Amino acid sequence: MQGVRSAGSSCDDLWYERNATFKAAGYCFRSSRGIRTFGNAGCQFDDEADVPLSARQRERVAQIRGTERRLGCQP
């Protein structure tokens, strides 16, 4: 996992990194963008809170979301 990349990170890069983490852990996407980008084959979890992420992964997701908010990224 990489550290917070606020300088030079685009909203698209941050969105991709955050959602790739969830995809790898079995999240079932609901948004058309998520489904189009990652698909839902093999997904197991409909709720992000149920996705089995490590403490480190959850911390990274929180960092990414904070950076997305600071940059004004759209959800």
C-alpha positions as a Markdown table, in Angstrom:
| # | Residue | x | y | z |
|---|---|---|---|---|
| 1 | Met | 0.0 | 0.0 | 0.0 |
| 2 | Gln | 1.2 | 3.5 | -0.7 |
| 3 | Gly | 1.1 | 6.5 | 1.5 |
| 4 | Val | -1.3 | 9.4 | 1.0 |
| 5 | Arg | -0.6 | 10.9 | -2.3 |
| 6 | Ser | -2.4 | 14.2 | -2.0 |
| 7 | Ala | 0.0 | 16.2 | -4.3 |
| 8 | Gly | -0.5 | 15.0 | -7.8 |
| 9 | Ser | -3.3 | 12.6 | -7.0 |
| 10 | Ser | -6.4 | 12.9 | -9.2 |
| 11 | Cys | -9.9 | 12.2 | -8.0 |
| 12 | Asp | -10.0 | 9.3 | -10.5 |
| 13 | Asp | -6.7 | 7.8 | -9.1 |
| 14 | Leu | -8.0 | 8.0 | -5.5 |
| 15 | Trp | -11.4 | 6.6 | -6.5 |
| 16 | Tyr | -9.7 | 3.7 | -8.3 |
| 17 | Glu | -7.3 | 2.9 | -5.4 |
| 18 | Arg | -10.0 | 3.0 | -2.8 |
| 19 | Asn | -12.4 | 0.8 | -4.8 |
| 20 | Ala | -9.7 | -1.6 | -5.9 |
| 21 | Thr | -9.1 | -2.3 | -2.2 |
| 22 | Phe | -12.8 | -3.2 | -1.8 |
| 23 | Lys | -12.9 | -5.2 | -5.0 |
| 24 | Ala | -10.0 | -7.4 | -3.9 |
| 25 | Ala | -11.8 | -8.1 | -0.6 |
| 26 | Gly | -15.1 | -9.1 | -2.3 |
| 27 | Tyr | -17.3 | -6.0 | -2.3 |
| 28 | Cys | -20.3 | -6.0 | -4.6 |
| 29 | Phe | -20.5 | -2.7 | -6.3 |
| 30 | Arg | -23.8 | -0.8 | -6.7 |
| 31 | Ser | -22.7 | 2.2 | -8.8 |
| 32 | Ser | -22.6 | 1.8 | -12.6 |
| 33 | Arg | -19.0 | 3.2 | -12.5 |
| 34 | Gly | -17.9 | 0.6 | -10.0 |
| 35 | Ile | -19.6 | -2.3 | -11.8 |
| 36 | Arg | -18.3 | -1.0 | -15.2 |
| 37 | Thr | -14.7 | -0.7 | -13.8 |
| 38 | Phe | -14.5 | -3.8 | -11.5 |
| 39 | Gly | -17.5 | -5.9 | -12.2 |
| 40 | Asn | -19.2 | -8.0 | -9.6 |
| 41 | Ala | -18.0 | -11.5 | -10.4 |
| 42 | Gly | -17.2 | -13.3 | -7.2 |
| 43 | Cys | -18.4 | -10.5 | -5.0 |
| 44 | Gln | -19.6 | -11.5 | -1.5 |
| 45 | Phe | -20.4 | -8.3 | 0.5 |
| 46 | Asp | -23.1 | -5.8 | -0.2 |
| 47 | Asp | -22.2 | -3.5 | 2.7 |
| 48 | Glu | -18.7 | -1.8 | 2.9 |
| 49 | Ala | -18.8 | -2.3 | 6.6 |
| 50 | Asp | -18.9 | -6.1 | 6.2 |
| 51 | Val | -15.9 | -6.2 | 3.8 |
| 52 | Pro | -13.1 | -8.0 | 5.7 |
| 53 | Leu | -10.3 | -5.3 | 5.5 |
| 54 | Ser | -7.3 | -5.2 | 7.7 |
| 55 | Ala | -6.9 | -2.3 | 10.1 |
| 56 | Arg | -4.2 | -1.0 | 7.7 |
| 57 | Gln | -6.5 | -1.2 | 4.7 |
| 58 | Arg | -9.3 | 0.6 | 6.6 |
| 59 | Glu | -6.9 | 3.3 | 7.6 |
| 60 | Arg | -5.7 | 3.7 | 4.0 |
| 61 | Val | -9.3 | 3.9 | 2.8 |
| 62 | Ala | -10.0 | 6.6 | 5.5 |
| 63 | Gln | -6.9 | 8.5 | 4.3 |
| 64 | Ile | -8.1 | 8.3 | 0.7 |
| 65 | Arg | -11.6 | 9.5 | 1.6 |
| 66 | Gly | -10.1 | 12.4 | 3.5 |
| 67 | Thr | -8.0 | 13.4 | 0.5 |
| 68 | Glu | -11.0 | 13.1 | -1.8 |
| 69 | Arg | -12.9 | 15.5 | 0.5 |
| 70 | Arg | -10.1 | 18.0 | 0.6 |
| 71 | Leu | -9.8 | 17.9 | -3.2 |
| 72 | Gly | -13.6 | 18.2 | -3.6 |
| 73 | Cys | -13.9 | 14.9 | -5.5 |
| 74 | Gln | -17.4 | 13.8 | -6.3 |
| 75 | Pro | -18.5 | 10.5 | -4.7 |
